[in-house]
Each structure stands twice: as C-alpha cells, then as structure tokens.
Amino acid sequence: MRGVHRMLLHAWQLGFPHPRSGAPMRVQAPPEGEFLKAMALFGWDVP
C-alpha cells in the first residue's frame, strides 16, 4: 500500500444553492497529507 493505509476520497470543490436565499455557494478544501502522498505516488499534480 506504499504508506497509504485508508481509502481516499476528496472533493476539492462543492457547489450548491444557499438554502434560504438560493444564491450560489462554492466551498473549497485543499487535499490533506495522506491524499497528497498518494497523488505523489502516482505522479499526479495537485489541482
């Protein structure tokens, strides 16, 4: 498993309408350390 000991699932960006106003909302979260380690193993770039 090369140092990765769990399943990895990450949504770096989510978009949805605000529940009251309906205004578009967008939330972003950078990948954490173990996810970055797995990406490096595959040679993938971080978006």
mmCIF entry with sequence, helices, sheets and N, C-alpha, C, O atoms, coordinates in Angstrom:
data_MODEL
# 
_entry.id   MODEL 
# 
_entity.id                         1 
_entity.type                       polymer 
_entity.pdbx_number_of_molecules   1 
# 
_entity_poly.entity_id                      1 
_entity_poly.type                           'polypeptide(L)' 
_entity_poly.nstd_linkage                   no 
_entity_poly.nstd_monomer                   no 
_entity_poly.pdbx_seq_one_letter_code       MRGVHRMLLHAWQLGFPHPRSGAPMRVQAPPEGEFLKAMALFGWDVP 
_entity_poly.pdbx_seq_one_letter_code_can   MRGVHRMLLHAWQLGFPHPRSGAPMRVQAPPEGEFLKAMALFGWDVP 
_entity_poly.pdbx_strand_id                 A 
# 
loop_
_entity_poly_seq.entity_id 
_entity_poly_seq.num 
_entity_poly_seq.mon_id 
_entity_poly_seq.hetero 
1 1  MET n 
1 2  ARG n 
1 3  GLY n 
1 4  VAL n 
1 5  HIS n 
1 6  ARG n 
1 7  MET n 
1 8  LEU n 
1 9  LEU n 
1 10 HIS n 
1 11 ALA n 
1 12 TRP n 
1 13 GLN n 
1 14 LEU n 
1 15 GLY n 
1 16 PHE n 
1 17 PRO n 
1 18 HIS n 
1 19 PRO n 
1 20 ARG n 
1 21 SER n 
1 22 GLY n 
1 23 ALA n 
1 24 PRO n 
1 25 MET n 
1 26 ARG n 
1 27 VAL n 
1 28 GLN n 
1 29 ALA n 
1 30 PRO n 
1 31 PRO n 
1 32 GLU n 
1 33 GLY n 
1 34 GLU n 
1 35 PHE n 
1 36 LEU n 
1 37 LYS n 
1 38 ALA n 
1 39 MET n 
1 40 ALA n 
1 41 LEU n 
1 42 PHE n 
1 43 GLY n 
1 44 TRP n 
1 45 ASP n 
1 46 VAL n 
1 47 PRO n 
# 
_struct_asym.id          A 
_struct_asym.entity_id   1 
# 
_struct_conf.conf_type_id            HELX_P 
_struct_conf.id                      HELX_P1 
_struct_conf.pdbx_PDB_helix_id       AA1 
_struct_conf.beg_label_comp_id       GLY 
_struct_conf.beg_label_asym_id       A 
_struct_conf.beg_label_seq_id        33 
_struct_conf.pdbx_beg_PDB_ins_code   ? 
_struct_conf.end_label_comp_id       PHE 
_struct_conf.end_label_asym_id       A 
_struct_conf.end_label_seq_id        42 
_struct_conf.pdbx_end_PDB_ins_code   ? 
_struct_conf.beg_auth_comp_id        GLY 
_struct_conf.beg_auth_asym_id        A 
_struct_conf.beg_auth_seq_id         33 
_struct_conf.end_auth_comp_id        PHE 
_struct_conf.end_auth_asym_id        A 
_struct_conf.end_auth_seq_id         42 
_struct_conf.pdbx_PDB_helix_class    1 
_struct_conf.details                 ? 
_struct_conf.pdbx_PDB_helix_length   10 
# 
_struct_conf_type.id          HELX_P 
_struct_conf_type.criteria    ? 
_struct_conf_type.reference   ? 
# 
_struct_sheet.id               AA1 
_struct_sheet.type             ? 
_struct_sheet.number_strands   2 
_struct_sheet.details          ? 
# 
_struct_sheet_order.sheet_id     AA1 
_struct_sheet_order.range_id_1   1 
_struct_sheet_order.range_id_2   2 
_struct_sheet_order.offset       ? 
_struct_sheet_order.sense        anti-parallel 
# 
loop_
_struct_sheet_range.sheet_id 
_struct_sheet_range.id 
_struct_sheet_range.beg_label_comp_id 
_struct_sheet_range.beg_label_asym_id 
_struct_sheet_range.beg_label_seq_id 
_struct_sheet_range.pdbx_beg_PDB_ins_code 
_struct_sheet_range.end_label_comp_id 
_struct_sheet_range.end_label_asym_id 
_struct_sheet_range.end_label_seq_id 
_struct_sheet_range.pdbx_end_PDB_ins_code 
_struct_sheet_range.beg_auth_comp_id 
_struct_sheet_range.beg_auth_asym_id 
_struct_sheet_range.beg_auth_seq_id 
_struct_sheet_range.end_auth_comp_id 
_struct_sheet_range.end_auth_asym_id 
_struct_sheet_range.end_auth_seq_id 
AA1 1 GLN A 13 ? PRO A 17 ? GLN A 13 PRO A 17 
AA1 2 PRO A 24 ? GLN A 28 ? PRO A 24 GLN A 28 
# 
loop_
_atom_site.group_PDB 
_atom_site.id 
_atom_site.type_symbol 
_atom_site.label_atom_id 
_atom_site.label_alt_id 
_atom_site.label_comp_id 
_atom_site.label_asym_id 
_atom_site.label_entity_id 
_atom_site.label_seq_id 
_atom_site.pdbx_PDB_ins_code 
_atom_site.Cartn_x 
_atom_site.Cartn_y 
_atom_site.Cartn_z 
_atom_site.occupancy 
_atom_site.B_iso_or_equiv 
_atom_site.pdbx_formal_charge 
_atom_site.auth_seq_id 
_atom_site.auth_comp_id 
_atom_site.auth_asym_id 
_atom_site.auth_atom_id 
_atom_site.pdbx_PDB_model_num 
ATOM 1   N N  . MET A 1 1  ? 0.823   -1.192 0.000   1.00 0.00 ? 1  MET A N  1 
ATOM 2   C CA . MET A 1 1  ? 0.000   0.000  0.000   1.00 0.00 ? 1  MET A CA 1 
ATOM 3   C C  . MET A 1 1  ? 0.865   1.252  0.000   1.00 0.00 ? 1  MET A C  1 
ATOM 4   O O  . MET A 1 1  ? 0.342   2.364  -0.076  1.00 0.00 ? 1  MET A O  1 
ATOM 5   N N  . ARG A 1 2  ? 2.154   1.089  0.082   1.00 0.00 ? 2  ARG A N  1 
ATOM 6   C CA . ARG A 1 2  ? 3.116   2.187  -0.078  1.00 0.00 ? 2  ARG A CA 1 
ATOM 7   C C  . ARG A 1 2  ? 2.857   3.385  0.827   1.00 0.00 ? 2  ARG A C  1 
ATOM 8   O O  . ARG A 1 2  ? 2.985   4.529  0.390   1.00 0.00 ? 2  ARG A O  1 
ATOM 9   N N  . GLY A 1 3  ? 2.497   3.138  2.071   1.00 0.00 ? 3  GLY A N  1 
ATOM 10  C CA . GLY A 1 3  ? 2.321   4.236  3.014   1.00 0.00 ? 3  GLY A CA 1 
ATOM 11  C C  . GLY A 1 3  ? 0.927   4.826  3.071   1.00 0.00 ? 3  GLY A C  1 
ATOM 12  O O  . GLY A 1 3  ? 0.673   5.715  3.884   1.00 0.00 ? 3  GLY A O  1 
ATOM 13  N N  . VAL A 1 4  ? 0.018   4.357  2.235   1.00 0.00 ? 4  VAL A N  1 
ATOM 14  C CA . VAL A 1 4  ? -1.364  4.844  2.262   1.00 0.00 ? 4  VAL A CA 1 
ATOM 15  C C  . VAL A 1 4  ? -2.198  3.738  2.897   1.00 0.00 ? 4  VAL A C  1 
ATOM 16  O O  . VAL A 1 4  ? -2.269  2.631  2.362   1.00 0.00 ? 4  VAL A O  1 
ATOM 17  N N  . HIS A 1 5  ? -2.831  4.028  4.038   1.00 0.00 ? 5  HIS A N  1 
ATOM 18  C CA . HIS A 1 5  ? -3.480  2.984  4.823   1.00 0.00 ? 5  HIS A CA 1 
ATOM 19  C C  . HIS A 1 5  ? -4.992  3.157  4.951   1.00 0.00 ? 5  HIS A C  1 
ATOM 20  O O  . HIS A 1 5  ? -5.595  2.650  5.897   1.00 0.00 ? 5  HIS A O  1 
ATOM 21  N N  . ARG A 1 6  ? -5.598  3.857  4.021   1.00 0.00 ? 6  ARG A N  1 
ATOM 22  C CA . ARG A 1 6  ? -7.049  4.006  4.057   1.00 0.00 ? 6  ARG A CA 1 
ATOM 23  C C  . ARG A 1 6  ? -7.543  4.370  2.668   1.00 0.00 ? 6  ARG A C  1 
ATOM 24  O O  . ARG A 1 6  ? -6.760  4.739  1.793   1.00 0.00 ? 6  ARG A O  1 
ATOM 25  N N  . MET A 1 7  ? -8.851  4.261  2.474   1.00 0.00 ? 7  MET A N  1 
ATOM 26  C CA . MET A 1 7  ? -9.435  4.689  1.205   1.00 0.00 ? 7  MET A CA 1 
ATOM 27  C C  . MET A 1 7  ? -9.385  6.208  1.147   1.00 0.00 ? 7  MET A C  1 
ATOM 28  O O  . MET A 1 7  ? -9.522  6.884  2.166   1.00 0.00 ? 7  MET A O  1 
ATOM 29  N N  . LEU A 1 8  ? -9.190  6.728  -0.034  1.00 0.00 ? 8  LEU A N  1 
ATOM 30  C CA . LEU A 1 8  ? -9.079  8.175  -0.202  1.00 0.00 ? 8  LEU A CA 1 
ATOM 31  C C  . LEU A 1 8  ? -10.199 8.675  -1.100  1.00 0.00 ? 8  LEU A C  1 
ATOM 32  O O  . LEU A 1 8  ? -10.383 8.187  -2.215  1.00 0.00 ? 8  LEU A O  1 
ATOM 33  N N  . LEU A 1 9  ? -10.935 9.639  -0.609  1.00 0.00 ? 9  LEU A N  1 
ATOM 34  C CA . LEU A 1 9  ? -11.977 10.295 -1.380  1.00 0.00 ? 9  LEU A CA 1 
ATOM 35  C C  . LEU A 1 9  ? -11.944 11.764 -0.993  1.00 0.00 ? 9  LEU A C  1 
ATOM 36  O O  . LEU A 1 9  ? -12.003 12.110 0.187   1.00 0.00 ? 9  LEU A O  1 
ATOM 37  N N  . HIS A 1 10 ? -11.848 12.616 -1.993  1.00 0.00 ? 10 HIS A N  1 
ATOM 38  C CA . HIS A 1 10 ? -11.748 14.042 -1.687  1.00 0.00 ? 10 HIS A CA 1 
ATOM 39  C C  . HIS A 1 10 ? -12.463 14.839 -2.763  1.00 0.00 ? 10 HIS A C  1 
ATOM 40  O O  . HIS A 1 10 ? -12.191 14.675 -3.952  1.00 0.00 ? 10 HIS A O  1 
ATOM 41  N N  . ALA A 1 11 ? -13.363 15.688 -2.350  1.00 0.00 ? 11 ALA A N  1 
ATOM 42  C CA . ALA A 1 11 ? -13.994 16.646 -3.259  1.00 0.00 ? 11 ALA A CA 1 
ATOM 43  C C  . ALA A 1 11 ? -13.349 17.997 -2.965  1.00 0.00 ? 11 ALA A C  1 
ATOM 44  O O  . ALA A 1 11 ? -13.611 18.590 -1.919  1.00 0.00 ? 11 ALA A O  1 
ATOM 45  N N  . TRP A 1 12 ? -12.527 18.481 -3.857  1.00 0.00 ? 12 TRP A N  1 
ATOM 46  C CA . TRP A 1 12 ? -11.803 19.734 -3.578  1.00 0.00 ? 12 TRP A CA 1 
ATOM 47  C C  . TRP A 1 12 ? -12.712 20.941 -3.692  1.00 0.00 ? 12 TRP A C  1 
ATOM 48  O O  . TRP A 1 12 ? -12.399 22.017 -3.183  1.00 0.00 ? 12 TRP A O  1 
ATOM 49  N N  . GLN A 1 13 ? -13.849 20.756 -4.369  1.00 0.00 ? 13 GLN A N  1 
ATOM 50  C CA . GLN A 1 13 ? -14.769 21.879 -4.514  1.00 0.00 ? 13 GLN A CA 1 
ATOM 51  C C  . GLN A 1 13 ? -16.206 21.363 -4.591  1.00 0.00 ? 13 GLN A C  1 
ATOM 52  O O  . GLN A 1 13 ? -16.494 20.407 -5.310  1.00 0.00 ? 13 GLN A O  1 
ATOM 53  N N  . LEU A 1 14 ? -17.100 22.004 -3.843  1.00 0.00 ? 14 LEU A N  1 
ATOM 54  C CA . LEU A 1 14 ? -18.526 21.675 -3.897  1.00 0.00 ? 14 LEU A CA 1 
ATOM 55  C C  . LEU A 1 14 ? -19.304 22.956 -4.172  1.00 0.00 ? 14 LEU A C  1 
ATOM 56  O O  . LEU A 1 14 ? -18.958 24.022 -3.663  1.00 0.00 ? 14 LEU A O  1 
ATOM 57  N N  . GLY A 1 15 ? -20.339 22.847 -4.965  1.00 0.00 ? 15 GLY A N  1 
ATOM 58  C CA . GLY A 1 15 ? -21.198 23.990 -5.232  1.00 0.00 ? 15 GLY A CA 1 
ATOM 59  C C  . GLY A 1 15 ? -22.653 23.617 -5.010  1.00 0.00 ? 15 GLY A C  1 
ATOM 60  O O  . GLY A 1 15 ? -23.085 22.520 -5.363  1.00 0.00 ? 15 GLY A O  1 
ATOM 61  N N  . PHE A 1 16 ? -23.403 24.536 -4.424  1.00 0.00 ? 16 PHE A N  1 
ATOM 62  C CA . PHE A 1 16 ? -24.812 24.280 -4.145  1.00 0.00 ? 16 PHE A CA 1 
ATOM 63  C C  . PHE A 1 16 ? -25.501 25.616 -3.888  1.00 0.00 ? 16 PHE A C  1 
ATOM 64  O O  . PHE A 1 16 ? -24.834 26.604 -3.578  1.00 0.00 ? 16 PHE A O  1 
ATOM 65  N N  . PRO A 1 17 ? -26.825 25.660 -4.014  1.00 0.00 ? 17 PRO A N  1 
ATOM 66  C CA . PRO A 1 17 ? -27.548 26.899 -3.707  1.00 0.00 ? 17 PRO A CA 1 
ATOM 67  C C  . PRO A 1 17 ? -27.709 27.082 -2.192  1.00 0.00 ? 17 PRO A C  1 
ATOM 68  O O  . PRO A 1 17 ? -27.903 26.113 -1.458  1.00 0.00 ? 17 PRO A O  1 
ATOM 69  N N  . HIS A 1 18 ? -27.627 28.308 -1.747  1.00 0.00 ? 18 HIS A N  1 
ATOM 70  C CA . HIS A 1 18 ? -27.848 28.609 -0.341  1.00 0.00 ? 18 HIS A CA 1 
ATOM 71  C C  . HIS A 1 18 ? -29.276 28.200 0.015   1.00 0.00 ? 18 HIS A C  1 
ATOM 72  O O  . HIS A 1 18 ? -30.195 28.480 -0.755  1.00 0.00 ? 18 HIS A O  1 
ATOM 73  N N  . PRO A 1 19 ? -29.490 27.540 1.166   1.00 0.00 ? 19 PRO A N  1 
ATOM 74  C CA . PRO A 1 19 ? -30.824 27.011 1.482   1.00 0.00 ? 19 PRO A CA 1 
ATOM 75  C C  . PRO A 1 19 ? -31.906 28.077 1.653   1.00 0.00 ? 19 PRO A C  1 
ATOM 76  O O  . PRO A 1 19 ? -33.082 27.787 1.436   1.00 0.00 ? 19 PRO A O  1 
ATOM 77  N N  . ARG A 1 20 ? -31.544 29.290 2.033   1.00 0.00 ? 20 ARG A N  1 
ATOM 78  C CA . ARG A 1 20 ? -32.571 30.331 2.213   1.00 0.00 ? 20 ARG A CA 1 
ATOM 79  C C  . ARG A 1 20 ? -32.658 31.282 1.033   1.00 0.00 ? 20 ARG A C  1 
ATOM 80  O O  . ARG A 1 20 ? -33.749 31.565 0.536   1.00 0.00 ? 20 ARG A O  1 
ATOM 81  N N  . SER A 1 21 ? -31.504 31.781 0.581   1.00 0.00 ? 21 SER A N  1 
ATOM 82  C CA . SER A 1 21 ? -31.529 32.798 -0.470  1.00 0.00 ? 21 SER A CA 1 
ATOM 83  C C  . SER A 1 21 ? -31.485 32.216 -1.874  1.00 0.00 ? 21 SER A C  1 
ATOM 84  O O  . SER A 1 21 ? -31.900 32.867 -2.833  1.00 0.00 ? 21 SER A O  1 
ATOM 85  N N  . GLY A 1 22 ? -30.984 30.991 -1.998  1.00 0.00 ? 22 GLY A N  1 
ATOM 86  C CA . GLY A 1 22 ? -30.828 30.394 -3.317  1.00 0.00 ? 22 GLY A CA 1 
ATOM 87  C C  . GLY A 1 22 ? -29.583 30.871 -4.038  1.00 0.00 ? 22 GLY A C  1 
ATOM 88  O O  . GLY A 1 22 ? -29.302 30.419 -5.148  1.00 0.00 ? 22 GLY A O  1 
ATOM 89  N N  . ALA A 1 23 ? -28.824 31.784 -3.423  1.00 0.00 ? 23 ALA A N  1 
ATOM 90  C CA . ALA A 1 23 ? -27.594 32.287 -4.042  1.00 0.00 ? 23 ALA A CA 1 
ATOM 91  C C  . ALA A 1 23 ? -26.594 31.146 -4.200  1.00 0.00 ? 23 ALA A C  1 
ATOM 92  O O  . ALA A 1 23 ? -26.493 30.289 -3.323  1.00 0.00 ? 23 ALA A O  1 
ATOM 93  N N  . PRO A 1 24 ? -25.856 31.127 -5.307  1.00 0.00 ? 24 PRO A N  1 
ATOM 94  C CA . PRO A 1 24 ? -24.866 30.057 -5.488  1.00 0.00 ? 24 PRO A CA 1 
ATOM 95  C C  . PRO A 1 24 ? -23.759 30.157 -4.441  1.00 0.00 ? 24 PRO A C  1 
ATOM 96  O O  . PRO A 1 24 ? -23.267 31.245 -4.138  1.00 0.00 ? 24 PRO A O  1 
ATOM 97  N N  . MET A 1 25 ? -23.379 29.006 -3.898  1.00 0.00 ? 25 MET A N  1 
ATOM 98  C CA . MET A 1 25 ? -22.288 28.930 -2.934  1.00 0.00 ? 25 MET A CA 1 
ATOM 99  C C  . MET A 1 25 ? -21.246 27.950 -3.453  1.00 0.00 ? 25 MET A C  1 
ATOM 100 O O  . MET A 1 25 ? -21.586 26.972 -4.119  1.00 0.00 ? 25 MET A O  1 
ATOM 101 N N  . ARG A 1 26 ? -19.991 28.207 -3.153  1.00 0.00 ? 26 ARG A N  1 
ATOM 102 C CA . ARG A 1 26 ? -18.914 27.308 -3.537  1.00 0.00 ? 26 ARG A CA 1 
ATOM 103 C C  . ARG A 1 26 ? -17.965 27.188 -2.347  1.00 0.00 ? 26 ARG A C  1 
ATOM 104 O O  . ARG A 1 26 ? -17.515 28.191 -1.793  1.00 0.00 ? 26 ARG A O  1 
ATOM 105 N N  . VAL A 1 27 ? -17.671 25.954 -1.966  1.00 0.00 ? 27 VAL A N  1 
ATOM 106 C CA . VAL A 1 27 ? -16.780 25.680 -0.845  1.00 0.00 ? 27 VAL A CA 1 
ATOM 107 C C  . VAL A 1 27 ? -15.591 24.894 -1.385  1.00 0.00 ? 27 VAL A C  1 
ATOM 108 O O  . VAL A 1 27 ? -15.773 23.939 -2.140  1.00 0.00 ? 27 VAL A O  1 
ATOM 109 N N  . GLN A 1 28 ? -14.375 25.287 -1.006  1.00 0.00 ? 28 GLN A N  1 
ATOM 110 C CA . GLN A 1 28 ? -13.173 24.594 -1.454  1.00 0.00 ? 28 GLN A CA 1 
ATOM 111 C C  . GLN A 1 28 ? -12.376 24.118 -0.250  1.00 0.00 ? 28 GLN A C  1 
ATOM 112 O O  . GLN A 1 28 ? -12.337 24.782 0.786   1.00 0.00 ? 28 GLN A O  1 
ATOM 113 N N  . ALA A 1 29 ? -11.739 22.956 -0.398  1.00 0.00 ? 29 ALA A N  1 
ATOM 114 C CA . ALA A 1 29 ? -10.891 22.398 0.656   1.00 0.00 ? 29 ALA A CA 1 
ATOM 115 C C  . ALA A 1 29 ? -9.675  21.750 0.007   1.00 0.00 ? 29 ALA A C  1 
ATOM 116 O O  . ALA A 1 29 ? -9.826  20.899 -0.870  1.00 0.00 ? 29 ALA A O  1 
ATOM 117 N N  . PRO A 1 30 ? -8.483  22.135 0.422   1.00 0.00 ? 30 PRO A N  1 
ATOM 118 C CA . PRO A 1 30 ? -7.284  21.513 -0.144  1.00 0.00 ? 30 PRO A CA 1 
ATOM 119 C C  . PRO A 1 30 ? -7.153  20.064 0.326   1.00 0.00 ? 30 PRO A C  1 
ATOM 120 O O  . PRO A 1 30 ? -7.616  19.725 1.415   1.00 0.00 ? 30 PRO A O  1 
ATOM 121 N N  . PRO A 1 31 ? -6.529  19.212 -0.481  1.00 0.00 ? 31 PRO A N  1 
ATOM 122 C CA . PRO A 1 31 ? -6.308  17.833 -0.039  1.00 0.00 ? 31 PRO A CA 1 
ATOM 123 C C  . PRO A 1 31 ? -5.373  17.791 1.162   1.00 0.00 ? 31 PRO A C  1 
ATOM 124 O O  . PRO A 1 31 ? -4.487  18.636 1.291   1.00 0.00 ? 31 PRO A O  1 
ATOM 125 N N  . GLU A 1 32 ? -5.566  16.810 2.043   1.00 0.00 ? 32 GLU A N  1 
ATOM 126 C CA . GLU A 1 32 ? -4.718  16.682 3.226   1.00 0.00 ? 32 GLU A CA 1 
ATOM 127 C C  . GLU A 1 32 ? -3.509  15.795 2.930   1.00 0.00 ? 32 GLU A C  1 
ATOM 128 O O  . GLU A 1 32 ? -3.365  15.274 1.824   1.00 0.00 ? 32 GLU A O  1 
ATOM 129 N N  . GLY A 1 33 ? -2.644  15.629 3.930   1.00 0.00 ? 33 GLY A N  1 
ATOM 130 C CA . GLY A 1 33 ? -1.343  14.993 3.760   1.00 0.00 ? 33 GLY A CA 1 
ATOM 131 C C  . GLY A 1 33 ? -1.347  13.619 3.138   1.00 0.00 ? 33 GLY A C  1 
ATOM 132 O O  . GLY A 1 33 ? -0.589  13.374 2.199   1.00 0.00 ? 33 GLY A O  1 
ATOM 133 N N  . GLU A 1 34 ? -2.182  12.705 3.630   1.00 0.00 ? 34 GLU A N  1 
ATOM 134 C CA . GLU A 1 34 ? -2.163  11.345 3.099   1.00 0.00 ? 34 GLU A CA 1 
ATOM 135 C C  . GLU A 1 34 ? -2.662  11.309 1.652   1.00 0.00 ? 34 GLU A C  1 
ATOM 136 O O  . GLU A 1 34 ? -2.176  10.516 0.846   1.00 0.00 ? 34 GLU A O  1 
ATOM 137 N N  . PHE A 1 35 ? -3.618  12.155 1.331   1.00 0.00 ? 35 PHE A N  1 
ATOM 138 C CA . PHE A 1 35 ? -4.104  12.239 -0.047  1.00 0.00 ? 35 PHE A CA 1 
ATOM 139 C C  . PHE A 1 35 ? -2.996  12.760 -0.958  1.00 0.00 ? 35 PHE A C  1 
ATOM 140 O O  . PHE A 1 35 ? -2.812  12.252 -2.064  1.00 0.00 ? 35 PHE A O  1 
ATOM 141 N N  . LEU A 1 36 ? -2.257  13.773 -0.499  1.00 0.00 ? 36 LEU A N  1 
ATOM 142 C CA . LEU A 1 36 ? -1.148  14.307 -1.280  1.00 0.00 ? 36 LEU A CA 1 
ATOM 143 C C  . LEU A 1 36 ? -0.055  13.256 -1.488  1.00 0.00 ? 36 LEU A C  1 
ATOM 144 O O  . LEU A 1 36 ? 0.553   13.191 -2.557  1.00 0.00 ? 36 LEU A O  1 
ATOM 145 N N  . LYS A 1 37 ? 0.190   12.440 -0.472  1.00 0.00 ? 37 LYS A N  1 
ATOM 146 C CA . LYS A 1 37 ? 1.181   11.371 -0.581  1.00 0.00 ? 37 LYS A CA 1 
ATOM 147 C C  . LYS A 1 37 ? 0.777   10.387 -1.681  1.00 0.00 ? 37 LYS A C  1 
ATOM 148 O O  . LYS A 1 37 ? 1.609   9.982  -2.492  1.00 0.00 ? 37 LYS A O  1 
ATOM 149 N N  . ALA A 1 38 ? -0.500  10.006 -1.705  1.00 0.00 ? 38 ALA A N  1 
ATOM 150 C CA . ALA A 1 38 ? -0.988  9.073  -2.720  1.00 0.00 ? 38 ALA A CA 1 
ATOM 151 C C  . ALA A 1 38 ? -0.882  9.688  -4.111  1.00 0.00 ? 38 ALA A C  1 
ATOM 152 O O  . ALA A 1 38 ? -0.504  9.003  -5.061  1.00 0.00 ? 38 ALA A O  1 
ATOM 153 N N  . MET A 1 39 ? -1.211  10.971 -4.242  1.00 0.00 ? 39 MET A N  1 
ATOM 154 C CA . MET A 1 39 ? -1.109  11.631 -5.543  1.00 0.00 ? 39 MET A CA 1 
ATOM 155 C C  . MET A 1 39 ? 0.337   11.633 -6.024  1.00 0.00 ? 39 MET A C  1 
ATOM 156 O O  . MET A 1 39 ? 0.595   11.422 -7.209  1.00 0.00 ? 39 MET A O  1 
ATOM 157 N N  . ALA A 1 40 ? 1.275   11.868 -5.124  1.00 0.00 ? 40 ALA A N  1 
ATOM 158 C CA . ALA A 1 40 ? 2.691   11.873 -5.485  1.00 0.00 ? 40 ALA A CA 1 
ATOM 159 C C  . ALA A 1 40 ? 3.143   10.486 -5.949  1.00 0.00 ? 40 ALA A C  1 
ATOM 160 O O  . ALA A 1 40 ? 3.945   10.380 -6.876  1.00 0.00 ? 40 ALA A O  1 
ATOM 161 N N  . LEU A 1 41 ? 2.637   9.426  -5.317  1.00 0.00 ? 41 LEU A N  1 
ATOM 162 C CA . LEU A 1 41 ? 2.992   8.060  -5.724  1.00 0.00 ? 41 LEU A CA 1 
ATOM 163 C C  . LEU A 1 41 ? 2.603   7.792  -7.176  1.00 0.00 ? 41 LEU A C  1 
ATOM 164 O O  . LEU A 1 41 ? 3.304   7.076  -7.891  1.00 0.00 ? 41 LEU A O  1 
ATOM 165 N N  . PHE A 1 42 ? 1.479   8.373  -7.608  1.00 0.00 ? 42 PHE A N  1 
ATOM 166 C CA . PHE A 1 42 ? 1.016   8.189  -8.987  1.00 0.00 ? 42 PHE A CA 1 
ATOM 167 C C  . PHE A 1 42 ? 1.597   9.230  -9.950  1.00 0.00 ? 42 PHE A C  1 
ATOM 168 O O  . PHE A 1 42 ? 1.404   9.132  -11.162 1.00 0.00 ? 42 PHE A O  1 
ATOM 169 N N  . GLY A 1 43 ? 2.304   10.221 -9.414  1.00 0.00 ? 43 GLY A N  1 
ATOM 170 C CA . GLY A 1 43 ? 2.857   11.259 -10.264 1.00 0.00 ? 43 GLY A CA 1 
ATOM 171 C C  . GLY A 1 43 ? 1.823   12.287 -10.701 1.00 0.00 ? 43 GLY A C  1 
ATOM 172 O O  . GLY A 1 43 ? 2.001   12.959 -11.717 1.00 0.00 ? 43 GLY A O  1 
ATOM 173 N N  . TRP A 1 44 ? 0.732   12.411 -9.929  1.00 0.00 ? 44 TRP A N  1 
ATOM 174 C CA . TRP A 1 44 ? -0.334  13.357 -10.265 1.00 0.00 ? 44 TRP A CA 1 
ATOM 175 C C  . TRP A 1 44 ? -0.053  14.718 -9.645  1.00 0.00 ? 44 TRP A C  1 
ATOM 176 O O  . TRP A 1 44 ? 0.511   14.806 -8.554  1.00 0.00 ? 44 TRP A O  1 
ATOM 177 N N  . ASP A 1 45 ? -0.444  15.771 -10.339 1.00 0.00 ? 45 ASP A N  1 
ATOM 178 C CA . ASP A 1 45 ? -0.313  17.130 -9.827  1.00 0.00 ? 45 ASP A CA 1 
ATOM 179 C C  . ASP A 1 45 ? -1.543  17.498 -8.992  1.00 0.00 ? 45 ASP A C  1 
ATOM 180 O O  . ASP A 1 45 ? -2.648  17.014 -9.236  1.00 0.00 ? 45 ASP A O  1 
ATOM 181 N N  . VAL A 1 46 ? -1.327  18.347 -8.023  1.00 0.00 ? 46 VAL A N  1 
ATOM 182 C CA . VAL A 1 46 ? -2.439  18.866 -7.216  1.00 0.00 ? 46 VAL A CA 1 
ATOM 183 C C  . VAL A 1 46 ? -3.136  19.947 -8.016  1.00 0.00 ? 46 VAL A C  1 
ATOM 184 O O  . VAL A 1 46 ? -2.470  20.841 -8.538  1.00 0.00 ? 46 VAL A O  1 
ATOM 185 N N  . PRO A 1 47 ? -4.487  19.896 -8.133  1.00 0.00 ? 47 PRO A N  1 
ATOM 186 C CA . PRO A 1 47 ? -5.181  20.944 -8.889  1.00 0.00 ? 47 PRO A CA 1 
ATOM 187 C C  . PRO A 1 47 ? -5.074  22.303 -8.207  1.00 0.00 ? 47 PRO A C  1 
ATOM 188 O O  . PRO A 1 47 ? -5.604  23.292 -8.715  1.00 0.00 ? 47 PRO A O  1 
# 
